[in-house]
Structure formats: structure tokens, C-alpha cells
């Protein structure tokens, strides 16, 4: 996916942790369900109408199900409900009906339900602050409560290219198409592209970052392409390439959004373009790769440029999906585990996918809190959720929603030494 790696936008006015060891240990524990982690409760999902996705969807990365904590006593489960639909002219046959159930904990009783007609297979749910959830239907965003009442939140006149919510649920980042041609010019270029079999004319991207709890527009900008812009309530992260294999990770406070504004949080060596994920308001996770290594590398940095912890993934792990606790204390990461090392040059065959490995880490130290193998394998990452305080994990696994009470994280190394 394109990234704003050089931050080439036209602004408008206005502890070391060995993750490899953790994953091997966690995978071994997860294989033996009798001796491995045990859920505090299980809620069967077949009586709710849920059916696991077929093999056809294994590598499609479609979002056709989700699992989220609304609050401490309510879970939101959504899933595709198979039915015949009239194919819309502009949807490419990707329409789907999503069924939603709000489940009361610990009974599993359905206390609210609804259905939504979606016109694509992109991600459609995000957790917001104050026990709310955000629903995307096409280019419209809605705020939703535990009774599934919808309140309009944002509407884009053009297609949404990217949507993201900060881990604390307070900042909304939307990137939408912005027409840079006149209607006549666009029509001419589109016809020319159709005749030659090439892509239609590219458009600019409108970037908006909004505080949802105030509400307030924090930033508005244009970019040539859509890409990840991880954000917090104080600012956002970008990267810049200094030279071959060397990158700066920058944090830009909203009052200093220029490419050279803000602070360098980390300078890293990476043979591939790195990516960032906000852990919490004070730290960021950086993913990278190094020449001569098949493994993937990860490191957490504070905004004061302090490396908090680092580690690596096995070379046969790919397509990570993330969920952060709203209080910033924990991060859950799932990986597809293949039967061989992953190469960017080689396609992935669904027969090569062996497991879906899920690990929950303490954001301060990177220490492992729990590791599980999940079935069915969902490549889009919509089958697990962390509670707001990061101490409970819900997963869609083996025909049920399983809820785990997570063990307390290990104290930082400095605290252990003091004891």
C-alpha cells in the first residue's frame, strides 16, 4: 500500500524482547488446549448464525466479520450473512449483508441486533472512545452505541481511500479522493484510458485529521497518493528516506506539520520501506527488514527517541494485523504462519497457510501476556479484540467467542532489578 514516506504533501493554510522466542513458546502452549491458556468463558457462535468463511476467502483479505468490545460487559460480533443480492453497477459484485449482534457478558445473551448492506469488502468497524463504535457504509461514517443506534459522523462526497482511528479512539484520520481535473478533462482521460486498457486518471487525496471528543479539525492537507498516517491527539508520524537503507521516523505536532518540522523519533536501517503503528500517546511501533535477513524486525520507541524494546518475527510470518488497548497498555498482533519463509517476490498459496498466531504484548516492555492459535484463519484480522484496559482478550476461535482474563504483565527490567 502506498505510504507518505517522503511526506510529499501540499499543506493548506488553516528491555529487549525476543518475539521469536515468545511466539515459539506461545505456539507450543496453544497446541495443547488442555495445558495451554484457558478462556474464562465461551459463547458458541453457530446458534447466532455465524458460519466460518470458505477457503475461497482465505487470502482475499476481505472484511466480512469483526469482534469488538463496546464496554466491559458488551461485545459486538458482526459477520457476513449469505444471501442472494442484486449486483450493483458500481460495486463489482462485492455487496454483502452484515449481521450484527451485541452480546451481554458473561451470559452471551443477544441484547441488540441489526443488519447493514455493504457495497465493498473493506474494513467497516472501529472502536471509539466513550463506549462507542464507528461504522463505515460506503463513504459515510456513523457513531454507534451498545444499542446499535446510528448517528451520522462524517460523509465524504467522494470515495474514502483510507480510514483510521487512533488507539484511544479520539482521533479520526480520513483520506478521500479529490478531483484534480475538470469534469470534461476527467471524462476525456477516462475514455482514453479505457481505449488503451490503462488505469483511469489518478486523483489527488484529501487528508483530514479530526478530534472526535471536541470535535475539531486538527489538520487538512493534500497528497498525491493515499497511505498510512498514524496519529495521536498531539500529532502524527511520517517517515523520510535519508539514503538507501536508512530512514528517519518523525513525529509532527499539529502546530508543526511541515516535512522538516517535528522531531526525529528514530533513525533505523531497513532494506524495505518501514511502517509505523501507534501504541499509545507516548510511543510508536516501527516495523522493518534488514539486508541478508528473512526475519522481520520490530522496535518500540518513545517520543523522546528512547528505544523501549525490540524483537523479530519468524521469516514464515506475514500479514500482521493489530489491535491496541485504548489505555495504551497492551497490543495484540496476529500473523499468518506459512510453511516456508516469505518472500516479496513469491506469491502465497492458500495451501501454504498453516496457522493464525495471535500474541498479546505489554506495550511498555514487549513481554508476552498470552499466545494462541486461532481457527478459522481470517487474513483481514477481524477475529480478536482487546478490552479498553487491555486486560481481557476476546477471540473468535473454534466455533465460539472465547474471552480470556490476561495475566499481569511482567514488570520492566529496572523494577525487577530493584526488587
Residue pairs with C-beta under 8 A, 6 or more apart in sequence:
1 227
1 228
2 225
2 226
2 227
3 227
3 228
3 239
3 273
3 275
4 223
4 225
4 227
4 228
4 229
4 238
4 239
5 227
5 238
5 239
5 240
5 241
5 273
6 240
6 241
6 259
7 238
7 239
7 240
7 250
7 259
8 223
8 224
8 259
9 207
9 221
9 222
9 223
10 221
10 222
10 223
11 221
11 222
11 257
11 258
12 220
12 221
12 222
14 217
14 220
15 308
15 309
15 365
15 366
15 412
15 413
16 309
16 310
16 311
16 366
17 309
17 310
17 311
17 361
17 365
17 366
17 367
17 368
18 311
18 312
19 298
19 311
19 312
19 313
19 359
19 361
19 366
20 295
20 311
20 312
20 313
20 314
22 311
22 359
22 361
22 368
22 371
23 313
23 314
23 317
23 335
23 357
23 359
23 371
24 314
25 368
25 371
26 357
26 359
26 368
26 370
26 371
26 372
27 337
27 355
27 357
27 371
27 373
29 35
29 36
29 37
29 371
30 36
30 37
30 357
30 371
30 372
30 373
31 373
36 372
37 370
37 371
37 372
37 404
38 404
39 402
39 403
39 404
40 106
40 403
40 404
40 405
41 105
41 106
41 108
41 402
41 403
42 400
42 401
42 402
42 403
43 103
43 108
43 400
43 401
43 403
44 108
44 399
44 400
45 77
45 79
45 396
45 399
45 400
45 401
46 399
48 77
48 101
48 110
49 79
49 81
49 99
50 65
50 77
50 79
50 396
51 79
51 82
52 376
53 62
53 64
53 65
53 80
53 376
53 378
55 350
57 64
58 350
58 353
58 377
58 379
59 348
59 350
59 353
59 379
60 121
60 379
61 319
61 379
61 380
62 121
62 380
63 121
63 122
63 123
63 124
63 380
63 382
64 79
64 80
64 96
64 98
64 121
64 380
64 382
65 77
65 78
65 79
65 80
65 378
65 382
65 383
65 396
66 76
66 77
66 78
66 79
66 124
66 125
66 382
67 75
67 76
67 77
67 78
67 382
67 383
67 384
67 385
67 394
67 395
67 396
67 401
68 75
68 76
68 125
68 127
68 133
68 385
69 75
69 76
69 127
69 385
69 386
69 387
69 388
69 392
69 394
70 76
70 102
70 131
70 132
70 133
70 145
70 146
71 131
71 146
71 388
72 105
72 387
72 388
72 392
73 104
73 105
74 102
74 103
74 104
74 105
74 111
74 146
75 102
75 103
75 105
75 385
75 394
75 401
75 403
76 100
76 101
76 102
76 103
76 125
76 133
77 100
77 101
77 103
77 396
77 401
78 98
78 99
78 100
78 101
78 124
78 125
79 98
79 99
80 96
80 97
80 98
80 99
81 97
81 98
81 99
81 115
83 97
85 95
85 96
85 97
85 117
87 93
87 95
88 95
88 119
90 119
91 119
91 120
94 119
94 120
94 121
95 117
95 118
95 119
96 117
96 118
96 121
97 115
97 116
97 117
97 118
98 115
98 116
98 117
98 118
98 124
99 113
99 114
99 115
100 113
100 114
100 115
100 116
100 148
101 110
101 112
101 113
102 110
102 111
102 112
102 113
102 146
102 147
102 148
103 109
103 110
103 111
103 401
104 110
104 111
105 403
106 403
108 401
111 146
111 147
112 146
112 147
112 148
113 148
114 148
116 124
116 135
116 137
117 137
118 124
118 137
118 138
119 137
119 138
120 138
122 136
123 136
123 163
123 380
123 382
124 135
124 136
124 137
125 133
125 134
125 135
125 136
125 382
126 133
126 134
126 136
126 163
126 164
126 165
126 169
127 133
127 134
127 165
127 169
127 326
127 385
128 134
128 143
128 165
128 169
128 170
128 212
129 168
129 169
129 170
129 212
129 213
129 326
130 169
130 213
131 145
131 146
132 143
132 144
132 145
132 169
133 143
133 144
133 145
134 141
134 142
134 143
134 144
134 153
134 165
134 172
135 141
135 142
135 144
135 150
136 142
136 160
136 163
138 160
139 155
139 156
139 157
139 158
139 159
139 160
139 176
140 152
140 154
140 155
140 156
141 152
141 153
141 154
141 155
141 163
141 172
141 174
142 150
142 151
142 152
142 153
143 150
143 151
143 152
143 153
144 150
144 151
153 172
153 212
154 172
154 174
154 210
156 174
156 176
157 176
158 176
158 177
158 178
158 179
158 203
158 206
159 176
159 177
160 174
160 175
160 176
161 175
161 176
161 177
161 205
161 226
162 173
162 174
162 175
162 226
162 227
162 228
162 229
163 172
163 173
163 174
163 175
164 172
164 173
164 228
164 229
164 230
164 231
165 171
165 172
165 173
166 173
166 231
166 232
166 233
166 278
167 232
167 278
167 279
167 280
167 324
167 325
167 326
167 328
168 232
168 233
168 280
168 281
168 326
168 327
168 328
169 212
169 326
170 211
170 212
170 213
170 233
171 209
171 210
171 211
171 212
171 218
171 231
171 232
171 233
172 208
172 209
172 210
172 212
173 207
173 208
173 209
173 210
173 229
173 231
173 236
174 207
174 208
174 210
175 205
175 206
175 207
175 208
175 223
175 226
175 227
175 229
176 205
176 206
176 208
177 203
177 204
177 205
177 206
178 203
178 204
178 205
178 206
178 222
179 186
179 203
179 204
180 203
180 204
181 189
181 201
181 203
186 201
189 200
189 201
190 200
190 201
193 199
193 200
193 201
194 200
202 224
202 225
204 222
204 223
204 224
205 222
205 223
205 224
205 225
205 226
206 220
206 221
206 222
207 219
207 220
207 221
207 222
207 223
207 229
208 217
208 219
208 220
209 217
209 218
209 219
209 220
209 229
209 231
209 236
209 254
210 216
210 217
210 218
211 217
211 218
211 233
218 254
219 236
219 254
219 257
221 257
228 275
228 276
229 236
229 237
229 238
230 236
230 237
230 276
230 277
230 278
230 284
231 237
231 278
232 278
232 280
232 281
233 281
234 253
234 254
234 281
235 251
235 252
235 253
235 254
235 262
236 251
236 252
236 254
237 249
237 250
237 251
237 252
237 265
237 276
237 278
237 284
238 249
238 250
238 252
238 259
239 247
239 248
239 249
239 250
239 273
239 274
239 276
240 247
240 248
240 250
240 259
241 247
242 248
242 267
245 269
245 270
245 271
245 291
246 267
246 268
246 269
246 270
247 267
247 268
247 269
247 270
247 273
247 274
247 288
248 264
248 266
248 267
249 264
249 265
249 266
249 267
249 268
249 274
249 276
249 284
249 286
249 301
250 262
250 263
250 264
250 265
251 262
251 263
251 265
251 284
251 303
252 258
252 261
252 262
253 261
253 262
256 262
263 303
263 305
264 305
265 284
265 301
265 302
265 303
265 305
266 286
266 299
266 301
266 305
266 307
268 274
268 286
268 288
268 299
269 288
269 290
270 288
270 289
270 290
270 297
271 289
271 290
271 291
272 288
272 289
272 344
274 286
274 287
274 288
275 286
275 287
276 284
276 285
276 286
276 287
277 284
277 285
277 287
277 322
277 324
277 331
278 284
278 285
278 324
279 285
279 300
279 324
279 328
279 331
279 363
280 324
280 327
280 328
280 329
280 363
281 328
282 302
282 303
282 328
283 300
283 301
283 302
283 303
283 308
283 328
283 363
284 300
284 301
284 303
285 298
285 299
285 300
285 331
286 298
286 299
286 300
286 301
287 296
287 297
287 298
287 320
288 296
288 297
288 298
288 299
289 295
289 296
289 297
290 297
293 315
294 315
294 341
294 342
294 343
295 312
295 313
295 314
295 315
296 312
296 313
296 315
296 317
297 310
297 311
297 312
297 313
298 310
298 311
298 312
298 313
299 307
299 309
299 310
299 311
300 307
300 308
300 309
300 310
300 363
300 366
301 307
301 308
302 308
308 364
308 365
308 366
309 365
309 366
310 366
311 366
313 320
313 335
314 337
315 341
315 342
316 337
316 338
316 339
316 340
316 341
316 342
317 335
317 336
317 337
317 338
317 342
317 357
318 335
318 336
318 338
318 342
318 348
319 335
319 336
319 379
320 333
320 334
320 335
321 333
321 334
321 380
321 381
322 331
322 332
322 333
322 381
323 331
323 332
323 381
323 384
323 385
323 386
324 330
324 331
324 332
324 363
324 386
325 331
325 363
325 386
325 387
325 388
325 389
325 390
326 388
326 389
326 390
327 388
327 389
327 390
328 363
328 390
329 362
329 363
329 364
329 389
329 390
329 409
330 360
330 361
330 362
330 363
330 369
330 386
330 390
330 391
330 406
330 409
331 360
331 361
331 363
332 358
332 359
332 360
332 361
332 384
332 385
332 386
332 393
333 358
333 359
333 360
333 361
334 356
334 357
334 358
334 359
334 374
334 381
334 383
334 384
335 356
335 357
336 353
336 355
336 356
336 377
336 379
337 353
337 354
337 355
337 356
337 357
338 348
338 352
338 353
338 354
339 352
339 353
339 354
340 352
342 348
353 377
355 373
355 377
356 373
356 374
356 375
356 377
356 378
356 383
357 371
357 372
357 373
357 374
358 371
358 372
358 373
358 374
358 384
358 395
359 368
359 370
359 371
360 368
360 369
360 370
360 371
360 386
360 393
360 406
361 367
361 368
361 369
362 369
362 409
362 410
363 390
364 409
364 412
365 409
365 410
365 411
365 412
365 413
367 409
367 410
369 406
369 407
369 409
370 393
370 404
370 406
370 407
372 395
372 397
374 383
374 384
374 395
374 396
374 397
375 397
375 398
376 383
376 396
378 396
383 395
383 396
383 397
384 393
384 394
384 395
384 396
385 393
385 394
385 395
386 392
386 393
387 393
387 394
390 406
391 405
391 406
392 403
392 404
392 405
392 406
393 403
393 404
393 406
394 401
394 402
394 403
394 404
395 401
395 402
395 404
410 416
411 419
